[in-house]
Amino acid sequence: MTTRPSAAPASPGAPGTDIAIRLQNVHLRYGDKIVLSGLTLDCERGKVTTVIGLSGAGKSTILRLINGLRRPTAGRVIVNGLDLAGLRENELNALRRKMGFAFQAAALFDSMTVAENVAFPLYEHTTLSRDEIDRRVHETLESLGLADVAQRLPAELSGGMQKRVGFARAIVNEPEILLFDEPTTGLDPIMTNVITDTIKQIQAHLHATSVVVMHDMPVVYAISDNIAMLFEGAIIESGPTAEFRRSKNPIVQQFLQGSEVGPIPL
């Protein structure tokens, strides 16, 4: 009987230390449906990378590949130097504990208070004492302006407030990697600005490697260090925000301008 070695840094072709996440020639198929086709994307450590693209293009799938909820049909997903395909389940869970995931619909537990929702990952994944958990939860809620709703149930909060509670739960363990799935969908302009400022505040505090998927372009410009565009299963353009906005790619420019005229089929 052979003993399988523990996961080792992915090589050859492993990303440098400035790249925290690499998706390399990733293909993903659901039955006959091709979702991703040769997708390659690098996410810089400590920076915000936002993936934009048409609705239904597969942006949220990228987040699920990064945290191992989905496995690619082909290609490699490398996080902190580790190829996810080579990880045992316990090793994958250990890596996930270094991540925070802010779901599109907040995904809060209806029967738990705000404080209990935020505390949940600490009880599940740490050995902190109850006093330490209470302190961490209070500090996190206070930092996001949510201390006064700690004992409320999610149903008593607006959609925007629920999203902020979801953010609090995602960051309470001070993760190295943050994943945001459509953080401003369905929000009014005022709450969109609040969420935008909250993401910037979180990033300034944690300096996490953040990956955001969305298509609300004013917010994308406000929060992103780098932008990548997903189109027909692949990243067709990526780069620093200012450079990306000057892209010569007609598909990118049609999307950025919201124009009906251009190569993107309607």
N, C-alpha and C positions, 0 to 999 in steps of 0.2 A: 504494500500500500504506500503510495507516494503522498507526501504532505505538500499541499499547495502553499507557496510562499505568500507572504503578505504583499499587498499592492505596493508597487514601487513607482517612482516618477515615470511618466510616460516618455519613452524614447525609442527610436530616434525621432526627431522632428518636434520635440517638446518645446513649448513656448518659453521665451525668456521670462525672467522674474517680473518684468513690467507688464506682462500679460497674465491676468488672473484666470480668464476663461477663454478657451479656444474651441470653436466648432469647426471641424476640418472635413470638408467634402462630405457633408452629412446628407443622407437620403432618408426619407421617411415615407412609407406607403401604408395606407389603410385599405386593405383589400386591393381593389383596382384603382383606388384614388391616390394619386401622387401628391403629397403635401409639400415635401421639400425635395429638391433635386440639385445636389452638389453645392449645398450651402456652406460657405466658409465665413467665419466671423471671429474677430479678436476683440476682447473687452479689456481695456487697460485697468490695471490695479488702481483702486482709489478714485476712479473716474466714473462719470455717468454716461453710459452708452444707451441711446434710445433707438429702438427699431421701429420704423414706420412702414406703412404699406396699406394696401386696400383691405377693407373688411373681409374676413374669411381667408386671408392670404396665408395664415399659419403663424402669425406673430406670437400668440400665446403658447403655441406648441414649442417654440424656442425656449421659453422659460421652463417648461416641463421637462425638456431635454437636459437643461442645465442642472436641475435638482433631481434628476434620475427618475421622475415619475413616468417618463417615456424613454424608450430605448430606440436609437436609430436603426433603420433597416440596414444601413451601411454608413461608414464614416466614423469619426471619432469625436467624442465630447471630453475635453480635458479641463479639469477644474483644479486650481492650485497645484498644477503639475501632475495630477492623477487622472489617468484614463478611466472614466466611469465604467467602461465595459469590463475592466479587470478587478472591480471591487466586489468583495463579498457584501451581503446585505448589512451586516453590522458595521462594515467600513463605510458603506454608503450612508447609513444613518448617522455615523459620526461626522461625516462631511456635511450632511444636511443641518446638523446642529450649529454649524457656522454660517447658515443661511437664514434669511428672513424672507417670507413670501407674503406680499400684500395682494390678496385676491381681488378680482374685479368687483365682486359683490360683497366684499368684506368677510363673508363666511363666518360670522360670529355665532356663538352658541346662544340660542334664544332664551334658554332657561338660566343662563348665567348673567350676573351683573357685569358691567364694564370691567371692574377690577378683577373679577374672576376670569373673564375672558383673557385679559392681558397676562394674568398670572399662570394661565394654563401651561404654556410651553416651559415655564420654569419648574413647575411641579413634575412635568413629564420628562424633562431632559437634563435636570440638574439635581444636585444634592444639597442645594441651599436650604437653610433653615426657614421656617415660616416667617420669622421676623425679618430675615434678609430679603425674602421674596416680597413681603409687604413693602419694605423700604424701596426695593427696585421698581415695583409697580407704581408706587406713589411718585417717585422721581420721574419716571417715564411719562405718566399721565400729566404731571405738572409741566414738564418740558413742552408738551404739545397743547397746553391749555385745556386739558380735559379733567383736571382734578375735581371739579365741581359736579361731574357726572359719573364719578366712580361707582356709585351704588345704584345707578339706573340700569334698566334692562335695555337691550338693543332696540326693541320695539318703541321705546320712548324717545328715540333719537332720530334726527333727520338722516337722510342718506349720506350727506356730507360728513356729519358727525360719526356715523358708523364707519365710514372709510378711514377717518382719522384714528378711531379705536383700532381698526385693523392694522394701521401703520404702527400704533403703539405696541400691539402684540408682536408685530414683525421685528421690532427693534429692541424689545425689552431685554433680550439676551445679548445685545451689542454684537450683532453678526458681522462677519467680514464681507459677506455678499448679500445684497438686497435685490429682490425681484419684485417689480411693480407691474401688475397687469391692468392696463387701461384705468389708471387712477382717477381720471376726471370724467369718465363716461356717465352721462345722465345728470350731471350737476349744473346748477345755474352759474352764471358768470361770477357772482360774488364768491360762492363756495369753491369754484374752480381756482380763483386767485388764492383762497385760503389753502387749498391743497397744494398749489404750486409753491407757495411760501413754506409750507410744512415740509415738502420734499427737500427744498433747498436747506432748510434748517437741519433736517436729519443728516443730510450729506455733510454739512459743515461740522456737525458734532461727531459723526462716526467715521468720516472719510472712507466709507465702504466702497467696494466695487459694486455699482448699481447698474442693473439692466432694466430698462423700462420699455414696455411696448404700448404704443398709443398712436393716434393720428390727429391730436389736437395741436396744431402746429405752433401757435403762440406759446403754449406750455412747453412744447418740445424745445423751442429756441431758448426759453428761459432757464431750463434745468440741465440741458445736455452739454457735456464736453465733446462727445462724438455722436454722430448720427449715422445709421445704416438703413438702407431701403431694401425691403424684401419685395420681390416681384417674380411671380411665376416660379416660386420655389427656391429662389437663390437671392443672395445679396448682390444687387447690381451696382451699388455705389456705397461707399462709406468714407468717413473722414471727420476731422474736426468741424464743429458746427459752422463756423464762418466759411470754411472752404466748401462744405457741403452745399450751403445755400447758393454758392456760385457755380455749382455743377453745370457742365455743358450737356449732360445726358438729358435728352428731351423727355424721357419718361419721368425722371426726377423732377424736372421743371414743371411738367404738366401737373404732377401731384402737388407740388409745393404751391402752385398758383391756383389750384382747384379748378382748372380749366376743362371745359368739355372738349376742347380741340387739342388733338395730340395723338400719340401712338397708343395710349391706354384704351383698350376697347371698353365701351360703355354697355 
